[in-house]
Structure formats: C-alpha cells, structure tokens
C-alpha cells in the first residue's frame, strides 16, 4: 500500500491523521507529505527519537518504558494514541494515529535485535500493534518499517 492510497482512504472517510515516529525518524511523515493534497488529511508528525520524549510528549506510560524499553508493541500503541492528542488542532484530536518504534541497528537495543519493528495504530478507541522482523542495513530496516506502517494502517482502515 502506498502513502497516497492511505491518504485517499482517510480523505474518503473525512478523517485526520497524526504520526509519531522513532526509528523511522520522519520517513513515514515524509511519505505522506510527498503526496499532493496531503494537508487535507495530515495534521503533522512527531519524531520522538529520545525515549524520554515518548513519555513527555506522547504520554507513553513511564513504568512501561522503564520495564520494557521503547521497543515494545504496547509502546507503539500508546505512541499512536498519544500523538492524536499531542497534535490536536483547536482542541480536536486527530481521528487516526500511527506510530513506529524499533531497532534500526547496527546494535541491539534493550535485548531486541536490529530489524525488530513495532507499528501502532489508533482509530477511535481501537489500539492496534503490528510487528516486523526485517534484515538489512539501517536504511533498509527504516524503509521496511514505513511499509509495515502503511500496510497496517490501510488494513485497519479498510476493515472499518
């Protein structure tokens, strides 16, 4: 699924989107921004590369971060939900949130090997996490994480 396809699904449903990224470092938001007309749907993105920002900006539970670290499916879910509020416009939270967290490498993080990726999606009260295990260098893992995020978001939007 492409970013253009996901934006079209959101536009058809009159929904807004907020993005929270860690290992993808802005690549997912950039994929959306490259699509003409993205501003009709995309509110913005937060790159919370530092673990502390996941709590301080996105509201991820500190006890979860302390226990599991930033690379965990529940962290991805909470990031996706939290970015909806962090990027609220005029008091209205984003309809949909999507997040990426994981290990791009070359070294493991928190006992998780490079290529471990979690994507979160928040739609209404539904909080979803998907996982991937990718190989390659940092760039390849980050690109694969963007693909996983687009596919996961599209699948859950189509299932509505």
C-alpha positions, -999 to 999 in steps of 0.1 A, spaced: 0 0 0 13 35 -8 10 67 13 -13 81 -15 -36 51 -11 -37 55 27 -44 93 24 -72 86 -1 -88 62 24 -86 88 51 -99 115 28 -129 94 18 -138 90 54 -132 126 64 -105 116 89 -73 134 100 -40 117 107 -12 123 132 22 104 130 46 95 158 80 81 147 111 68 164 133 46 143 119 59 110 130 95 120 105 113 98 104 89 68 68 80 74 56 116 76 77 124 46 60 96 26 27 113 33 39 148 27 52 138 -8 16 132 -19 -2 163 -33 -31 173 -12 -18 156 20 -26 187 40 -63 178 37 -56 148 60 -22 150 76 -20 172 107 17 166 114 43 143 129 64 140 160 99 124 159 103 111 194 137 96 190 147 101 226 129 76 249 120 104 273 100 122 246 78 91 242 66 98 278 69 136 279 53 145 246 33 114 236 22 102 271 36 67 269 34 52 304 68 57 322 65 24 341 61 6 307 92 23 293 112 15 325 101 -21 324 102 -29 286 121 -1 270 110 18 239 108 -12 216 76 -29 226 41 -33 210 24 -15 238 47 14 234 38 15 197 1 15 206 5 43 232 26 64 208 -1 61 182 -28 71 207 -8 98 223 2 116 191 -35 121 184 -37 144 214 -3 159 210 -12 172 176 -48 183 184 -60 213 164 -83 237 181 -89 211 209 -99 184 184 -77 153 185 -66 136 153 -90 109 142 -62 84 135 -27 80 149 1 58 136 35 52 151 68 34 145 93 21 171 121 -4 168 158 -11 163 174 0 131 208 -12 141 236 -19 139 235 -28 176 207 -44 196 186 -22 219 171 -34 251 178 -70 242 160 -67 209 179 -74 177 182 -50 148 153 -53 125 127 -56 153 99 -31 145 66 -23 160 39 -2 145 9 12 164 -24 24 150 -51 42 170 -85 46 154 -112 57 178 -109 35 209 -91 7 189 -54 4 196 -36 -20 174 1 -31 172 18 -50 144 53 -63 144 80 -70 118 114 -86 118 135 -71 89 170 -76 77 195 -53 60 212 -21 70 197 8 89 182 24 57 166 -9 46 151 -15 80 137 20 82 121 17 48 106 -16 57 91 -1 88 74 26 67 60 -1 45 47 -20 75 31 11 89 13 19 56 1 -17 52 -11 -19 88 -29 14 87 -45 6 53 -57 -28 65 -74 -14 96 -90 15 77 -103 -9 51 -117 -31 78 -139 -4 92 
